[in-house]
Amino acid sequence: MRTVNMHEAKTHLSRLVEAAAKGESFIIARAGKPMVKVVALDAPDARHRIGFLAGQISVPDDFDSMGSDEIRTMFSGRG
């Protein structure tokens, strides 16, 4: 595994992060002493959120008109 010093890490951070993201982990050292190990994160969960309740709920046929009487009352100034 590659070891880079603090100065090199600061100077080439973008390049080092890109390499780590591709699986090339490395160690950053200060004064020759290893301080941290940089590794790529695990791939994010690729499950889709859209449609996650499909088949589990139902929308009433009158959904678009629900509350219309209450709204009409509020706008008429009687509510």
PyRosetta script that sets phi, psi and omega in degrees:
from pyrosetta import init, pose_from_sequence

init()
pose = pose_from_sequence("MRTVNMHEAKTHLSRLVEAAAKGESFIIARAGKPMVKVVALDAPDARHRIGFLAGQISVPDDFDSMGSDEIRTMFSGRG")
pose.set_psi(1, 139.1)
pose.set_omega(1, -177.6)
pose.set_phi(2, -73.2)
pose.set_psi(2, 141.1)
pose.set_omega(2, 174.2)
pose.set_phi(3, -119.1)
pose.set_psi(3, 130.8)
pose.set_omega(3, 178.0)
pose.set_phi(4, -121.9)
pose.set_psi(4, 149.9)
pose.set_omega(4, 177.8)
pose.set_phi(5, -84.0)
pose.set_psi(5, 168.1)
pose.set_omega(5, -175.5)
pose.set_phi(6, -58.1)
pose.set_psi(6, -43.3)
pose.set_omega(6, -179.4)
pose.set_phi(7, -62.2)
pose.set_psi(7, -45.4)
pose.set_omega(7, 179.0)
pose.set_phi(8, -63.6)
pose.set_psi(8, -39.5)
pose.set_omega(8, 179.3)
pose.set_phi(9, -62.4)
pose.set_psi(9, -42.2)
pose.set_omega(9, 178.6)
pose.set_phi(10, -67.2)
pose.set_psi(10, -40.8)
pose.set_omega(10, -177.1)
pose.set_phi(11, -69.1)
pose.set_psi(11, -36.9)
pose.set_omega(11, -173.5)
pose.set_phi(12, -119.2)
pose.set_psi(12, 32.2)
pose.set_omega(12, -174.5)
pose.set_phi(13, -56.1)
pose.set_psi(13, -47.4)
pose.set_omega(13, -177.8)
pose.set_phi(14, -58.4)
pose.set_psi(14, -46.3)
pose.set_omega(14, -178.9)
pose.set_phi(15, -65.3)
pose.set_psi(15, -41.5)
pose.set_omega(15, 179.9)
pose.set_phi(16, -65.9)
pose.set_psi(16, -41.2)
pose.set_omega(16, 178.8)
pose.set_phi(17, -64.6)
pose.set_psi(17, -42.0)
pose.set_omega(17, 178.1)
pose.set_phi(18, -60.0)
pose.set_psi(18, -43.2)
pose.set_omega(18, 178.8)
pose.set_phi(19, -64.6)
pose.set_psi(19, -42.1)
pose.set_omega(19, 179.1)
pose.set_phi(20, -63.4)
pose.set_psi(20, -39.3)
pose.set_omega(20, 178.9)
pose.set_phi(21, -62.6)
pose.set_psi(21, -26.2)
pose.set_omega(21, 178.6)
pose.set_phi(22, -89.7)
pose.set_psi(22, 6.3)
pose.set_omega(22, 176.2)
pose.set_phi(23, 101.9)
pose.set_psi(23, 1.9)
pose.set_omega(23, -179.8)
pose.set_phi(24, -94.5)
pose.set_psi(24, 80.4)
pose.set_omega(24, -178.3)
pose.set_phi(25, -67.9)
pose.set_psi(25, 158.7)
pose.set_omega(25, -179.0)
pose.set_phi(26, -151.2)
pose.set_psi(26, 167.4)
pose.set_omega(26, -179.9)
pose.set_phi(27, -115.0)
pose.set_psi(27, 138.1)
pose.set_omega(27, 174.3)
pose.set_phi(28, -103.8)
pose.set_psi(28, 128.8)
pose.set_omega(28, -178.6)
pose.set_phi(29, -117.0)
pose.set_psi(29, 150.7)
pose.set_omega(29, 174.1)
pose.set_phi(30, -122.1)
pose.set_psi(30, 123.7)
pose.set_omega(30, -178.4)
pose.set_phi(31, 54.0)
pose.set_psi(31, 38.3)
pose.set_omega(31, 177.7)
pose.set_phi(32, 81.2)
pose.set_psi(32, -4.7)
pose.set_omega(32, -179.3)
pose.set_phi(33, -99.9)
pose.set_psi(33, 121.1)
pose.set_omega(33, 178.6)
pose.set_phi(34, -58.4)
pose.set_psi(34, 130.3)
pose.set_omega(34, -177.8)
pose.set_phi(35, -111.0)
pose.set_psi(35, -47.1)
pose.set_omega(35, -178.0)
pose.set_phi(36, -142.1)
pose.set_psi(36, 155.6)
pose.set_omega(36, 174.1)
pose.set_phi(37, -113.2)
pose.set_psi(37, 128.8)
pose.set_omega(37, -179.6)
pose.set_phi(38, -105.5)
pose.set_psi(38, 122.4)
pose.set_omega(38, 179.6)
pose.set_phi(39, -133.2)
pose.set_psi(39, 158.0)
pose.set_omega(39, 178.0)
pose.set_phi(40, -70.7)
pose.set_psi(40, 148.0)
pose.set_omega(40, 173.4)
pose.set_phi(41, -73.7)
pose.set_psi(41, 155.9)
pose.set_omega(41, 174.1)
pose.set_phi(42, -63.4)
pose.set_psi(42, 150.9)
pose.set_omega(42, 179.1)
pose.set_phi(43, -61.1)
pose.set_psi(43, 139.0)
pose.set_omega(43, 179.1)
pose.set_phi(44, -64.6)
pose.set_psi(44, 153.0)
pose.set_omega(44, 178.0)
pose.set_phi(45, -62.5)
pose.set_psi(45, 124.4)
pose.set_omega(45, -173.4)
pose.set_phi(46, -90.5)
pose.set_psi(46, 9.3)
pose.set_omega(46, 179.4)
pose.set_phi(47, -63.8)
pose.set_psi(47, 145.5)
pose.set_omega(47, -179.7)
pose.set_phi(48, -87.8)
pose.set_psi(48, 137.2)
pose.set_omega(48, 178.9)
pose.set_phi(49, -88.8)
pose.set_psi(49, -28.7)
pose.set_omega(49, -179.1)
pose.set_phi(50, -66.9)
pose.set_psi(50, 129.5)
pose.set_omega(50, 178.5)
pose.set_phi(51, 82.4)
pose.set_psi(51, 14.8)
pose.set_omega(51, -175.5)
pose.set_phi(52, -67.5)
pose.set_psi(52, -16.1)
pose.set_omega(52, 176.6)
pose.set_phi(53, -105.9)
pose.set_psi(53, 12.8)
pose.set_omega(53, -178.5)
pose.set_phi(54, -56.4)
pose.set_psi(54, 128.6)
pose.set_omega(54, 178.7)
pose.set_phi(55, 81.1)
pose.set_psi(55, -3.9)
pose.set_omega(55, -178.2)
pose.set_phi(56, -104.1)
pose.set_psi(56, -18.4)
pose.set_omega(56, 178.5)
pose.set_phi(57, -134.0)
pose.set_psi(57, 163.7)
pose.set_omega(57, 175.3)
pose.set_phi(58, -132.6)
pose.set_psi(58, 148.7)
pose.set_omega(58, 179.9)
pose.set_phi(59, -104.3)
pose.set_psi(59, 127.6)
pose.set_omega(59, -179.4)
pose.set_phi(60, -61.4)
pose.set_psi(60, 148.7)
pose.set_omega(60, 179.8)
pose.set_phi(61, -61.1)
pose.set_psi(61, -30.5)
pose.set_omega(61, -178.4)
pose.set_phi(62, -94.7)
pose.set_psi(62, 23.3)
pose.set_omega(62, -176.2)
pose.set_phi(63, -53.7)
pose.set_psi(63, -45.0)
pose.set_omega(63, -176.3)
pose.set_phi(64, -68.6)
pose.set_psi(64, -20.7)
pose.set_omega(64, -179.5)
pose.set_phi(65, -104.5)
pose.set_psi(65, 1.1)
pose.set_omega(65, 179.6)
pose.set_phi(66, -61.2)
pose.set_psi(66, 132.3)
pose.set_omega(66, 178.4)
pose.set_phi(67, 81.7)
pose.set_psi(67, 2.4)
pose.set_omega(67, -176.3)
pose.set_phi(68, -63.7)
pose.set_psi(68, -34.8)
pose.set_omega(68, 178.2)
pose.set_phi(69, -64.9)
pose.set_psi(69, -42.1)
pose.set_omega(69, 179.5)
pose.set_phi(70, -65.7)
pose.set_psi(70, -40.9)
pose.set_omega(70, 179.6)
pose.set_phi(71, -65.1)
pose.set_psi(71, -43.8)
pose.set_omega(71, 179.2)
pose.set_phi(72, -60.0)
pose.set_psi(72, -42.3)
pose.set_omega(72, 179.2)
pose.set_phi(73, -62.9)
pose.set_psi(73, -43.6)
pose.set_omega(73, -179.6)
pose.set_phi(74, -64.3)
pose.set_psi(74, -41.0)
pose.set_omega(74, -178.7)
pose.set_phi(75, -74.4)
pose.set_psi(75, -21.6)
pose.set_omega(75, 179.6)
pose.set_phi(76, -83.0)
pose.set_psi(76, -7.8)
pose.set_omega(76, 178.2)
pose.set_phi(77, 85.6)
pose.set_psi(77, 10.3)
pose.set_omega(77, -179.2)
pose.set_phi(78, -100.9)
pose.set_psi(78, 4.0)
pose.set_omega(78, -174.6)
pose.set_phi(79, -118.9)
pose.dump_pdb("model.pdb")
